Amino acid sequence: MAVSALTFSSPALRQSQFHPSSSKNVAYTIEFSTALRLPGCSHSRASNMTSLRAMTNPEMGFRAVLDLLQASPPTWESSLLNNVLIFLVGSPILFTGLSLPGIASAFLLGTLTWRAFGPAGFMLVAAYFVIGTAVTKLKIAQKEALGVAEKRKGRRGPGSVIGSSAAGSVCALCAIYGIGGPLSVGLWQLGFVASFCTKLSDTVSSEIGKAFGKTTYLVTTFKVVPRGTEGAVSVEGTVAGLLASVLLAAVACLMGEVNAPEAVLCVLASQIANLGESIIGASFQEKEGFRWLNNDVVNVINITIGSILAVLMQQFILRSWQF
């Protein structure tokens, strides 16, 4: 087999000129030219050679890591590495809002989100988590006394993470694998944003209602009921939930995930979905014959409705108005 091009290259070699007394630690690397390779040399083999050079050159290795972190569009490798770094730095905050299994579930969600929608998508989920955790901790002692606080001092487990992110995860997977074609990626992103606007609105309205609601009404009958009753709403909680949805939709708009009209649709879809969730909670949740319909299942239904509604309204309203 003939060698088309075989080159020994190293700045240290040029400086020492192969002097036997040179004290420099020279890394001898064999570099195959990308234009003139060995016959049959594949791209992956050339990439492996680049990796070998990176391992023998710390500066090149550092640059390779930076390039991986900044990969655009994101890859699975860059998404995994970014999440490892962020979760290590943010671990004190994560442990205040999630159990250990919940953190593992959130890590998978973060990796998936970064791969699908990049840093902007990840930041949206992070904003949802920070705001949701903060309101859950509000007046936690009072909520515990009333028996309406989240378990484990508000530290949510994997069921809660899945229940909060199922619709968004489906949208992310569909965007990654191009379900529906290249033009549908924007719709999957819209559904993703709407699902988290819906869930944040639901979380904030529920937690603010438990903490500050003066009067809570059953949404189906308007009968006054105790705080924390399934399907109960309060003025304080409803207003806070609406504002939370507006805030998260505005963040998504500023980061370029949706445009302004789509952000409005996300807010509108979230409020309709939350009304539907309250009706389901009041009428069916954990009632006889519906014991399977627990809070996590209702959350999945809620965010799915919000996501689908936003996409349908985009298709039938914004497109007809040519936004």
Buried (B, 14 or more C-beta within 10 A) or exposed (E): EEEEEEEEEBEEBEEBEEEEEEEEEBBEBEBBEEEEBBEEBEEEEBEEBBEBBBEBBEEBBEEBEEEBEEBEEBEEEBBBBBBEEBBEEBEEBBEBBBBEEBBBBBBBBBBBBBBBBBBBBBBBBBBBBEBBBBBBBBBBEBBEEBEBBBEEEBBBBBBBBBBBBBBBBBBBBBBBEEEEEEEBBBBBBBBBBBBBBBBBBBBBBBBBBBBBBEEBBBBEEEEEBEBBBBBBBBBBBBBBBBBBBBBBBBBBBEBEBBBEBBBBBBBBBBBBBBBBBBEBBBBBBBEEEEEEBEBBBBBBBBBBBBBBBBBBBBEEEBEEEEE
